[in-house]
């Protein structure tokens, strides 16, 4: 899948030498678009053997509880089969969004034995810095 095959509300930049995928959500989306977009991103991650994923989600609205449950049930099990090691999510400085995502990831780590490192940031620069840090 190439960036041309992504829905119009997503942009991507691949940095092959770092196995890095940088995705930007360009506008708020409906539940259907959100899930369609995540399916397209998942395919890119699998096709490109992505290790590092930066998701700029600042333009997204709040992710609904139903979408969070869908992510845990449908998306994360597929990503467990990938090379993904770190996910950095860039969000607006909003406590509710931050806590909501943290709760979802805690459930995923407990229920699905997820070992991917995930962090949230308010700037792309800090997210990239963390993704590029060697463990």
N, C-alpha and C positions, 0 to 999 in steps of 0.2 A: 504494500500500500504506500502510495506517495502522498505528499502533502496535498496534491491536487485532488486526491480522493477523500480528504477530510471534509466534513460538513462546513458550510461557509462561515459558521460562527466559531470555528477553531482555526488557529494557525499553529504551525509547527516549525521547529528548527532542529535539525539533527546535527550533532557534533560527533562524527564517527570515531575520531581518535580518543574520545572520552566515553564512548558508548552512552552519550547523553541525549535525551529527548526533552526539548523545551516546548511545552504546549501552552498556548494562551487562549483562554475563553474570551471571545470578543464582545459578548453581550449576555444579558440574562437569557436563560433558556427555559423551555417547558420541560416537564418530566420526560416526555418522549424524546425531545432533543438531547437532554442530558444523558439519557441512557444510550441513545444512538451515538453521541459523541464519545462516551466512555468505551463503547464497543469498538469504535474506530481507533481510539488511542490504544486499547488493549492489543488490537491487531498490529499496530505499529511497533509496540513494545516487543511482541513475539517475533515479528518479521525482522526487526533490526537488532535483536539480541541486546536490547537496552538494559544497562545496569543502573543508570541514574535517570530519574524522571523529575523534571521541574514542571509543576502545574501552576500557572499563574491564573488564579481563580478570583481575582479581585472584582471582576465585572459580573460574576455569578450572583444570583440571589441566594438566599438561604437554601440549603439542601434539605428536602423534606425527610421526615422520619421514614416514610415509605421508600424513598430513594436510598437512604442509608441502609435499610434492611435488604434492598435489592443488591446493593454493592457487596454486602457481607455474603449474601447467598449466591449470587450469580457471577460477580466480577472477580472478587478476591481469590476464590478457588482456581480460576483460570490463570491469574497472575502468579500463583504459587508455582506454576509450571514454567515460568519464565526465568531469565537471568537477573531480574530486577533485585537490586540490593538496597537502594536508597530512594525515598520519595520526599521531595521538598514541595510543600504547598504554600503558595503566596496568597495571603488573604488580606482583606481590609482589617484595620485594627478594631475588631468587633468581638467582644468577649463571648457572646452567645454562639457565633459561628465557630470560634476557636474551641470552646468546650464541647459543642455538638460533634465536631470532627474527632476530638480526642476520645470522647465516649465511644464513638463508632469504632475507632481503631483499637481501643482497649477490648471491646467485644470480639473483634476479629482476631486479635492476638490470643485471647483466651480460648475461643471456640475453634479456631482453624490452625493454631500453632504457626502463626505468621512470624517470620524472622526478619522481614524487611524493616529497615530503619525508616521511621517517618517523623518528620518535623514540620512545623508551620512557622512562617516568617511573614513580615509585612513589607519586605523589599526583595526584588529579584537578586540584587547584589548579595545580600546576606544568605539567601537560599543557595545561590551558586557557590559561595564560599564554603558553606557546610557540605554540599554535595561533593566538592573537590577535595575536601579534607581526607587524608588517609587515616584509616583506623589503626 
